[in-house]
């Protein structure tokens, strides 16, 4: 299951039923979970912990040091969950001491060819980064986000759950959950209705989100006024609307409108 030309450090920990292709390099401090597949010429450096059943494509590079001029070789980490698909030439870097010292990737995500996850990012579950999509450092991506090809997300920006970004979107500010955004710079184009339907949200929950969206982004109110009005609408206090409100209230970079 391990090709004879693969280079594996004695310190690396390799699980059961792992496949490692020709000329792949598994460095010191790397843990590779059961059932993982590593393609030809892929490079994994540590400290990096990769869970089970991950499919890592040819020439992918995981766990390299952060692209940060202030980094001085401090011990930082990359942690990846289970069932992720990492395609050709994807790069995912370790964290920096400026933040948590950790880049974190959840479960069942798909990173298409040439996509990039920068240092100190937090990527949730069931996220798709299409070809050439780029997360700068310290970005947070919540669950079930779809980021189309050639998008770029600014440092410290956040992408809320079930959001969908159109191709080539430049996102300097936070993208609210459940919305669709596109453009340079990004602007909102309504709710991600298809994504919400696929997620199994009931009609009442979807209607509450539509009403909340109108108050927040179409009423002409200042954001603070819209939030205050939304919080007074008891009929709209569903779990997803509350998450939308909390996401906006906790924003540090500002919200895409």
C-alpha positions as CSV (number, residue, x, y, z in Angstrom):
1,X,0.0,0.0,0.0
2,X,3.1,2.3,0.3
3,X,5.1,2.8,-2.9
4,X,8.7,2.0,-2.7
5,X,9.7,5.6,-3.7
6,X,7.7,7.3,-1.0
7,X,9.8,9.0,1.7
8,X,8.4,8.6,5.2
9,X,10.0,10.0,8.3
10,X,10.6,7.6,11.2
11,X,8.7,9.9,13.4
12,X,5.5,9.9,11.3
13,X,2.6,7.8,12.5
14,X,0.8,6.0,9.7
15,X,-2.6,4.3,10.4
16,X,-4.0,1.1,9.0
17,X,-5.0,0.6,5.3
18,X,-3.2,3.7,4.2
19,X,-2.1,4.2,0.5
20,X,0.9,6.4,-0.2
21,X,1.8,7.0,-3.9
22,X,5.1,7.4,-5.7
23,X,7.5,10.0,-4.4
24,X,5.2,11.3,-1.7
25,X,6.9,12.8,1.3
26,X,5.6,12.3,4.8
27,X,7.6,14.4,7.3
28,X,8.3,14.4,11.0
29,X,5.4,15.1,13.3
30,X,2.7,13.9,10.8
31,X,-0.1,11.6,11.9
32,X,-2.1,10.0,9.1
33,X,-5.3,8.3,10.1
34,X,-6.7,4.9,9.0
35,X,-7.8,4.5,5.4
36,X,-6.2,7.7,4.0
37,X,-4.9,7.9,0.5
38,X,-2.0,10.1,-0.4
39,X,-1.3,10.7,-4.1
40,X,2.0,10.9,-6.0
41,X,4.4,13.7,-5.1
42,X,2.2,15.0,-2.2
43,X,4.0,16.6,0.7
44,X,2.9,16.4,4.3
45,X,4.9,18.2,7.0
46,X,4.3,18.4,10.7
47,X,3.2,19.0,13.3
48,X,0.1,17.9,11.3
49,X,-2.7,15.5,12.4
50,X,-4.9,14.1,9.7
51,X,-7.9,12.0,10.6
52,X,-9.3,8.9,8.8
53,X,-10.5,8.4,5.3
54,X,-9.0,11.5,3.8
55,X,-8.2,11.5,0.0
56,X,-5.1,13.7,-0.6
57,X,-4.4,14.2,-4.3
58,X,-1.1,14.4,-6.2
59,X,1.2,17.3,-5.5
60,X,-1.0,18.6,-2.6
61,X,1.0,20.3,0.1
62,X,-0.3,20.1,3.7
63,X,1.3,21.4,6.9
64,X,4.0,23.7,5.4
65,X,4.9,26.7,7.5
66,X,2.7,29.8,7.3
67,X,3.3,32.4,4.7
68,X,3.9,35.1,7.3
69,X,6.9,37.3,7.3
70,X,6.8,37.4,11.2
71,X,7.0,33.6,11.5
72,X,10.2,32.4,13.1
73,X,9.8,28.7,13.1
74,X,7.7,28.3,16.2
75,X,5.9,25.0,16.7
76,X,2.4,25.4,15.2
77,X,-0.1,22.8,13.9
78,X,-2.5,21.8,11.2
79,X,-5.4,19.5,12.2
80,X,-7.8,17.9,9.7
81,X,-10.9,15.8,10.4
82,X,-12.3,12.9,8.5
83,X,-13.5,12.2,5.0
84,X,-12.0,15.3,3.2
85,X,-11.2,15.4,-0.5
86,X,-8.0,17.4,-1.2
87,X,-7.3,17.6,-4.9
88,X,-4.2,18.3,-7.0
89,X,-1.9,21.2,-5.9
90,X,-4.0,22.2,-2.9
91,X,-2.1,24.0,-0.2
92,X,-3.1,24.1,3.5
93,X,-0.6,25.8,5.9
94,X,-0.1,25.5,9.6
95,X,-1.0,28.3,12.1
96,X,1.0,31.1,13.6
97,X,1.8,32.2,17.2
98,X,-0.1,35.4,16.5
99,X,-3.3,33.5,16.6
100,X,-4.2,30.0,18.1
101,X,-1.1,28.5,16.5
102,X,-3.5,26.2,14.7
103,X,-5.1,25.8,11.3
104,X,-8.3,23.7,11.7
105,X,-10.2,21.8,9.0
106,X,-13.3,19.8,9.8
107,X,-15.0,16.8,8.1
108,X,-16.2,15.9,4.6
109,X,-14.9,19.0,2.9
110,X,-13.9,19.2,-0.8
111,X,-10.9,21.3,-1.8
112,X,-10.7,21.4,-5.5
113,X,-7.4,21.8,-7.5
114,X,-5.2,24.8,-6.7
115,X,-7.4,26.0,-3.8
116,X,-5.5,27.4,-0.7
117,X,-6.2,27.6,3.0
118,X,-3.9,30.1,4.8
119,X,-2.6,30.0,8.3
120,X,-4.9,30.1,11.3
121,X,-8.0,29.4,9.2
122,X,-11.0,27.6,10.6
123,X,-12.9,25.5,8.1
124,X,-16.1,23.8,9.2
125,X,-17.8,20.7,7.7
126,X,-19.2,20.0,4.3
127,X,-17.5,23.0,2.8
128,X,-16.6,23.3,-0.9
129,X,-13.7,25.4,-2.2
130,X,-13.7,25.3,-6.0
131,X,-10.6,25.6,-8.2
132,X,-8.3,28.4,-7.3
133,X,-10.4,29.6,-4.3
134,X,-8.2,31.3,-1.7
135,X,-8.6,31.8,2.1
136,X,-6.1,34.3,3.5
137,X,-4.9,34.0,7.1
138,X,-7.3,33.9,10.0
139,X,-10.4,33.3,7.9
140,X,-13.4,31.4,9.4
141,X,-15.7,29.4,7.2
142,X,-18.8,27.9,8.8
143,X,-20.5,24.7,7.8
144,X,-21.9,23.9,4.3
145,X,-20.4,26.9,2.6
146,X,-19.9,26.8,-1.2
147,X,-17.0,29.1,-2.5
148,X,-16.8,29.1,-6.3
149,X,-13.6,29.2,-8.4
150,X,-11.1,32.0,-8.1
151,X,-12.7,33.6,-5.0
152,X,-10.5,35.4,-2.5
153,X,-11.4,35.9,1.1
154,X,-9.6,38.7,3.1
155,X,-7.7,38.1,6.3
156,X,-9.9,37.8,9.4
157,X,-13.1,37.7,7.3
158,X,-15.9,35.2,8.1
159,X,-18.2,33.3,5.8
160,X,-21.5,32.2,7.5
161,X,-23.0,28.8,7.2
162,X,-24.9,27.8,4.0
163,X,-23.5,30.9,2.2
164,X,-22.7,30.6,-1.5
165,X,-20.1,32.8,-3.2
166,X,-20.2,33.3,-7.0
167,X,-17.1,32.8,-9.2
168,X,-14.3,35.4,-8.8
169,X,-15.9,37.0,-5.7
170,X,-13.6,39.3,-3.7
171,X,-14.8,39.3,-0.1
172,X,-13.1,41.9,2.2
173,X,-15.9,41.7,4.8
174,X,-18.0,39.1,6.5
175,X,-20.6,37.3,4.4
176,X,-23.7,36.6,6.4
177,X,-25.0,33.1,6.7
178,X,-27.6,31.7,4.3
179,X,-26.9,34.4,1.7
180,X,-25.6,34.5,-1.9
181,X,-22.8,36.9,-2.6
182,X,-20.8,37.8,-5.7
183,X,-18.7,40.6,-7.3
184,X,-15.6,42.7,-6.7
185,X,-16.1,43.8,-4.0
186,X,-18.8,41.3,-2.9
187,X,-22.4,42.3,-2.5
188,X,-25.4,40.3,-1.5
189,X,-27.9,38.8,-4.0
190,X,-30.5,37.4,-1.7
191,X,-30.8,34.1,0.2
192,X,-29.2,30.8,-0.9
193,X,-32.7,29.3,-1.2
194,X,-31.6,26.2,-3.1
195,X,-29.0,25.5,-0.4
196,X,-31.5,26.0,2.4
197,X,-33.9,23.6,0.6
198,X,-31.3,21.0,0.2
199,X,-30.4,21.4,3.9
200,X,-34.0,20.4,4.7
201,X,-35.1,23.6,6.4
202,X,-38.9,23.7,6.8
203,X,-41.1,26.3,5.1
204,X,-41.6,28.3,8.3
205,X,-37.8,28.5,8.9
206,X,-37.2,29.6,5.3
207,X,-40.0,32.2,5.5
208,X,-38.5,33.6,8.8
209,X,-35.1,33.9,7.1
210,X,-36.7,35.7,4.1
211,X,-38.4,38.2,6.5
212,X,-35.2,38.7,8.4
213,X,-33.2,39.3,5.2
214,X,-35.7,42.0,4.1
215,X,-35.5,43.8,7.4
216,X,-31.7,43.6,7.5
217,X,-30.8,44.4,3.9
218,X,-33.8,45.8,2.0
219,X,-35.6,48.1,4.5
220,X,-33.2,51.0,4.2
221,X,-32.6,51.0,7.9
222,X,-29.2,51.3,9.4
223,X,-27.9,47.9,10.5
224,X,-28.2,48.7,14.2
225,X,-31.8,49.8,13.7
226,X,-32.6,46.7,11.6
227,X,-31.1,44.4,14.2
228,X,-33.2,46.1,16.9
229,X,-36.4,45.7,14.9
230,X,-35.6,42.1,14.1
231,X,-35.1,41.2,17.7
232,X,-38.5,42.7,18.5
233,X,-40.2,40.4,16.0
234,X,-41.0,37.4,18.3
235,X,-42.3,35.4,15.3
236,X,-38.9,35.5,13.7
237,X,-36.9,34.2,16.6
238,X,-36.1,30.8,15.0
239,X,-32.7,29.1,15.6
240,X,-31.3,30.1,12.2
241,X,-32.5,33.7,12.5
242,X,-30.9,33.9,15.9
243,X,-27.6,32.6,14.4
244,X,-27.9,35.2,11.7
245,X,-28.3,38.0,14.3
246,X,-25.4,36.7,16.4
247,X,-23.1,36.4,13.4
248,X,-23.8,40.1,12.5
249,X,-23.5,41.3,16.1
250,X,-20.1,39.6,16.5
251,X,-18.6,40.9,13.2
252,X,-15.3,42.8,13.5
253,X,-14.6,43.5,9.8
254,X,-18.1,44.6,9.0
255,X,-21.0,42.9,7.1
256,X,-21.4,42.7,3.3
257,X,-24.6,44.5,2.4
